[in-house]
């Protein structure tokens, strides 16, 4: 999983909301909404990124 939004190059916090598609393209919630739920990189469907547990 990438740690930076593909469109705005902002870093979601490790426990913050982020979206990822099957090709591991990563987006912040704002960019996911702006692209109407379709990945502009690969055409996939961004879904909520799973949270990491330590």
Secondary structure as GFF3:
##gff-version 3
##sequence-region A 1 54
A	DSSP	beta_strand	19	20	.	.	.	ID=ss1
A	DSSP	beta_strand	26	27	.	.	.	ID=ss2
A	DSSP	alpha_helix	29	34	.	.	.	ID=ss3
A	DSSP	beta_strand	47	48	.	.	.	ID=ss4
###
